[in-house]
């Protein structure tokens, strides 16, 4: 009887475990996840205005429903080759320290609800480009989802580099 109770408690613990929802995006063939609470919009960037002397990762600024949004080219940020000309751009809108940003990505995927306790630290062999903006990983069937850490991603762009 106590064995059944222990099994039943484990099932209840597993079923009631906390989940986090992620908006999945693809950049350079790699699956990334952004916590859904951080994503405000998914949109197709249209007219992007270049900003003189901006870091190379900054695609420019755009107007999204009356708000000025800084567009961050995630391929440039990750040192990946640019998309082919015929492939359209997609972006996810996020907020960071009161400012609006659009992360320009290759594609938007689905929303996944994943158990918090299955999130793992970055593996030691994770590509350095991904590791420097990663808040951990989730192992999914047949692939690894890298969790984008918005603080790590944008902090280096908005803070002046030490001389």
N, C-alpha and C positions, 0 to 999 in steps of 0.2 A: 504494500500500500504506500509506504513512504517513497519507493522508487517512482510510482505513478505520480505522486504529488510533486516530486522534484522535476520530473519531465514536464508536467503540466505548468509548473512555475517557470521553467526555462522557455516554454512556448509563449507564455504570457509576456515574459520579459522581452523575447525576440519580437513579438507582434506589437508591443507597445513602445519599442525603441524609437528614438527620435529620428526623423528623416529630414533631409535638406533637399530642396528642389533646385536644380541647376538648369539654366538655359545652355544648351550645348552649341558650340560654334566650331567650325573647322578653319584652321590656318595652316597652310602648307601641308595638308594631308593629315595633320595631327588633330585629334579631338580635344577640345578644351571645355571646361565648364565654368560658368559664372553663376554665383548664387542669384536666384531669381529676384530676391529682395533688392539686389543692386542694379537690376536692369529696368530702365524706365521706358525704353522704346526699342523697336527693331525697325530699321528704315533703310531706304536706298539713298545714299548721298548723291545729290544732284550737283548743284553749283558749289564747288569748293574754292575758296579764295586763298591763294598762297599767302603766307606771312613771312616777310623778309626777316632774315637772321634767326628764324625758328630752327630748333633741332631738326635733323633729317626725318625723324619719326613723325613729326607734325606735318600732316598732309595739308593742313590749312584750317580755315574756319568756315562754317556754314550757318545758314539761318534755318532753324528747325522750329516751325510754328512760333515765330517771333523771338526765339531764344538764340543767342550766339553760342555755337557749339564748336569746340576744338576737336578736329578730326585727327585721330592717331592712326597711322598706317601700321597695323600689327605685323605685316610682312617685313617692313623696314625695321621695326622695333626688334624683331626676331632674326634679323640679318638673313632673310630669305629672298630669293629672286622675286621680282614683281609678277603679278598675274598676267596672263596673256591678255592682249587688248580686247578680244571679243568676250571675255568673261566679265560679267557685271560685278560691281562692288556692292557689298552689304555692310551694314553697320549696326552695332548695338549701342544705345544711349545709356550712359551711366552718369552718376553724380560723384564728385570727389571734392571735399572741402569747399562745398558751396558752388562749385563750377560744373558746367555740363561738358561732357566729352562724348565723342562718338568713336568707338573702336571699329576701324575699318577691317573687316574680316573677309574670308572667302565665301563662307556659307553659314547659315543658321540651321541648326538641327532641331531636335525635339527637346521637350522639357522632361528631365529625369528626376525622379524622387528616389534618393539613395540614403541608406542608413548612415547616420553620423559615425557610428562605431566601426564602419568598414573603410573610412577614409584612412589612408596610410601616409606616412612621411614620404618625402621624395626619395626614390631609390637612388643609390649611389651612382648608378650608371645613366641617370636621366640627363639628356642633352643639356649642356650648360645654359643654352639660350632659353630653354623652358624652365630650368631650375631657378633662374634668377627672378622669375615672375610667378612662380608656383607656390601655392599654399597647401600642397599635398597632391595625392592622386587617388583615384578610384580604379580598381581593376574591374573591367567589364568583360563579358564574354568576347574574346577575340581582340580586345584592344584596351589601351590604357587611356583614361581620361585625366588630363592634367587640370587641376583647379586653378583658375586664374586668381591671383591675389592682387586686387585693384590697388591697394596701398603700395605694394612693391612695384607694380607696373608704372604707376603715375608719379610716385615720389621722386624718382630719379629725373623725371622730365620737368618738374616744377621747382625743385630745389636747385639752387646754383651749385655747380661742382666746385669743390675746394681747389684752390690754386696751388 
